[in-house]
Amino acid sequence: MPKSRRVNHVDLTHFARAVFESAGVAPDNAEIWAETLIWANLRGVDSHGVLRIPRYVELLGSGDINPTPDLRILRSAGAIALLDADRAPGPVAMRRAMDEAIAHARDVHVGWCVARGITHAGAVGHFALRAAASGMIGVVMTASVPLMAYHGSRGSVVSTNPIAIAVPAERRPPLLLDMATATVALGKITQARNSGSAIPPGWGVDRDGIATTDPHQVATLLPMAGMKGSGLSLMIECIASLTAANPVIAPALAGRTGTNMNGVAIALDVSAFGDRSTFLNDVDALGDAVARQPTAPGHQRLLLPAERGNAVRMEREQTGIPLPPGTWSGLAAVAAARGIAMPTPRS
């Protein structure tokens, strides 16, 4: 069976940027988009990395993603901003939304930016960390069309709407929770298809609503923790879409076709509550206290949110990002069609 090829992350970033520029994306926006994908790959979240490039190129070609968006602030009042993303590449829209949220938080200690009409944003933890880098707590959510069963439904009713929370610390890296409301993100199914592997039970069901371990038979995903996951997804639709006056789920269930997405970026200035250094040191103390607790059989140590991804990043920055055969062939087809050289695999 063909093996994965490992590619240097810098070379892969240049490749992704070149592909997006060839599709009409401005260089600065292509850089943001490429950086977001490679960030996910570096942290081991390959479901949100470069394997999505062929689909993104299709959506750019069809106009479902706007390569030259006109991002505009429609409303700004106190802590609140409403951004019209004009179907921009998702990472471009959510970077702008978080920057707006941070700017508002510097003025009034909290910033809340709703981004209307975004496209797939990738691993949203990337944008939550942008707030943490500014010494703030960051929260990011996105809402999209039905991709996941509602607890008890046969087919897709809600989406895999992700939520990410980043919390800065004094001497530790920021804590980062980045999760979909499904048991796994849809990209994990794509990844399994590309690698020719089965999926675990509980990830998805076929068109009859019956559980399957064949990624090619998955018709919809299952919510994490049953009704908790589907309920959380529904609430994110309220927070991200209804506030933007751009409902996604109800129109889709009524028969509207096509893609439609919204996002929320929140930045919270912790200094509004008291001494910032005390908070940051308390985050460190919390991490230390959790990490010192005894482990259950089969676990070497307790991992705090982001520790696994940080460790994978350190390893992949040294050894390269592995690209399974299916991902490599998909990228090669895009490269050949656009006259772009593939990155050279590491020996």
N, C-alpha and C positions, 0 to 999 in steps of 0.2 A: 504494500500500500504506500502511495506517495507520502513523503514526510512534509511537515511544515518548513517553510523557509524563514530564516530570521533576517530582519532588515533593521539597519540602524535607524533610530527614531528621528534623527535630523534629516536623513535622506527621505524617509517616508513623509515627513512634514513637507519637504520641498516638492515631492511628487503630488501630494494631495492639493497643495496650493496651485501647482501648475495645471492640474485637471480643472479646478474650479475657475481659474483665470481663462482657460481655453473655452469655457462655457459662458463667458461674458461677465463673470463676477469681478468686481473691482479688486485690485491687489490687496488693499487693506482688509477688506471683508473676506477675501480668500484666505488671508493669513489667520484671521480669527477663527474661521471655520476649520481650517486644517489643524490649528493648534488644539481646538476642542476635541477633535477626533483622536489625535495622537495622545492627548492627555488620558482619554479613556483607555486606549490600547496599553499605554505605559502602566496603568494601574490594574491591568488584567480584566478590564470591562470591555472585552473584544466585541461584545454584542452591540456596542455603541461606537465602535471605532471605524476603521477604513473599510470594513466589509460593506458598509452602507453607501460607499461612493457610487457604485453603478446605479443604484436606485435614485440617489440624489441627482445624478446626471440626467436620468430620464425625466425627473420632475422639473429640472431646469429647462429641458428641451420642450416640455409640454406647457410650460408657463405656470405650473402648480407652485413652483418656487420662483420668486422674482429675482433675477440676477442683479437688477439695478433698482432696488427699492427706494422709496422716498419716506424715510422714517420721520414721523412728525408727532410732537406732543400736542394732543387735542385738548387736554385739560390739566391744570396744575393749581392745586389749592392746599395750602398747609403741608401736610405730610403726603398728600395723594398726587399721583400723576397717572394720566391715561395716555398710553403710547399707541399710535397707529403704526403697526409694523409693516404694512403693505406687502405681506407675504414674503418678507425677507428670509434669507437663510436663518434657521432657528437660532444658532449660536450668535449671529450678528444681532438679532433682535433682543435676545436675553442678556447679552453683554450690555447693550444700551439701556435696557430696563434696569439692570442692577446698578449701573452707573447713575441713573436718575434717582434710584432709591437711596444710594449712598449720599448723593448731593443733598437730597431733602433731609436725610438724617443728620447731616452736619449742621443744618439750619434749625431743625425742630426735634432732633434726637431720634426720630423714626421716619423712615421713608417707605412708601408702599406704591409700587408702580405696576399697573396692569397693562400688559402688552396684548393688543388686539390684532388678530390676523397674523400670527407667527406661523412658522412651519417647524418641522421636527427639530428639536433643540439639542438632541444628543444627551450626554450625561450631565444632568442639570447641577450636580454637585460642583462642577467647575465654576459656576456663576455664584453659588453660595459662598465658595471660598474667596471670591473677590471681595465680599464684605468682610470676611474674617481677616484678610490681608490689610484692611483698613481699620482693624481693631473693633469691628462690629460683629454682632450675630447676623448671619445671613440665612434667609429662608427662600426657597424657590419651588414653585409648583407649575406644572403645565397640564392642560386639558385638551383632549383630542377626541376623535370619532370612536364609536364602539369597536373595541378590540377584545373585550373580556366579558365573560358571563357575569351577570348579577347573581348573587347567591340564590340558587334554585332555578335559574333560567336554563334553557336549552342552548341558546345561541348568544351572540354578542349583544350586550345591552349598554354597558358602560365601558370606559377605557382603562388603560393601565396607568393612568395619571400618576406621575412620579412626584415625590416630595423630597427635598434635600434640606438639611439644616447643618450649618457650619458654625462652630463656636471657637473663638480664639482662646489661646492659652499663653502663659508667660514663657515657659521653657519647653513645653511640648509642642508638636505640630498641632494645628487646629483639630478638634474633634469634627468628624464629618459623617453624617448619616445621609445616604443617598439610596433611595429605594423606590421601586415601582409598587403600585397597589395590587399588582398581580403576584402570583407565586414567583414568577420570573418575568423579565421583560421579553417582548416579542423578538428582540434581536437574539436572545438565547436559542429560540427555535430556529431562526435563520442560521445561526452558528452551528447547530446540530445538523441541519441539512447539508451545510457546506462541508462538514467534517465526516459525514456519513455515519453518525453515531445515534443511538437511541436516546430518548429523554427519560428522566425519572417519572414514575407515576405522580399524578397530582399537578403536573404542569399545564396540561391542556386536554380538551375533549374533541371528538370528531363531530361531524355535522349532525349526528343523532344525539349528541350530548353524552356520549359514552367515553370514559377515560381511555387514553391511548398513550403508548410510549413511542409511537412512530411519528417523528416530527413532520413528515409529509402528509399525515392524516389529521393534523391539528387544524380544527376549524375556528376555535376560539380558545383563549387562555382562561385559566381559573383564578379567582381572586385569592390573595393571601388571607389566611385565617377566616375563610368563608365570608360570612356577612360583614365582618369587620373591614375586610379589604374592599368589598364592593360599596359599603357605606362610605368609607373614606374617599373613594373615587368620586362618588356622587357629590360629596361636599366640596371637593376640589373643583368640580364643574361649576358649582354655585359661586365659589370664591374667584375663579379665574375667568369664567365665561359670562355668567349672568351679570357680574359687575361691569363687564366690558360691553354689555348690550349686544353680545354676539353668541347666543346659545349654540351649543354643539350637539348635545345628546338628543334632546327632544326633536329638533328638525331631522336628525339622521334617522331616528326611529320612525318618523313620519314619512320617510322615503327620500329625503334629500341625499344626493350622492356627492362625491368629491371629498376632498380633505378640508378640514377647518380646525384651527388650533388657537389657543390663547395661553398666556403665561402670566405669572405673578412673581415679582422680585421684591423682597422685603429686607430692609437693613435696619438694625436696632442698635443705637448707640448706648452701650452699657454704662457709660459714665453718667447718664441721666439719673441712674439709681444710686450713685455714690462713687466711691473711689474706684477708678478703673483698674489700678494695679491689684487691689484686693480681689476684685472679680477674677482677674487672670490667674492669680495665685491660687484662688479657690478651685478653678478648673483643673489646675495641675494637681492639687491635693485630692480632688475627686478621682482623677485618673489613677493616681498612685494608690488610693484606697481600694479601688476596684481591682487593679492589677495584682494586689497582694493577697487577694482572697484565695482560699484553697480551690483546686480544680476537681471536677468530677473525673471518674475513670475515662481514659481515652483522650483527655485534653491536657496538653503540656502547659498552657498558660491561657489566661483570659486576654482577649484582644479587645481593645477599645475601638470605637468607630473610627475608621480610616487607617488603622494600623496595618491591616492586611494589604490594602492598596498601596500604602507607602512602601512596604517591603517589596512588593512586586515591582514597583517603579524602580527602586534601587537596582534590582536584579536586571530588569529589562534595559535600563540605561546602559548597562555594561555588556549584556549579551545580545541585545536586539529584540525586536518585537516579532513573535512568531506569527506567520501568516499561513493558515491551513490551505490545502490544495484548492478548495472551492473558492476561498477568498482571493488567492493568487490569480486564478484563472479569470475571475470576474474583473479584477483590476487590470489584468493583461489585455482583456478585450477592450476595455475603455481606453487604455493607453494606445493600443494599435489603431483604434478608430480616430484618435486625435493626434497621432504622430508624436506621442510623448514617450520617452524612454522609461522603462520600468526601473525602479531602484535595484541596485546590485545586492543580492543576498550575501550575508556574511558567511565565510567559510567555517 
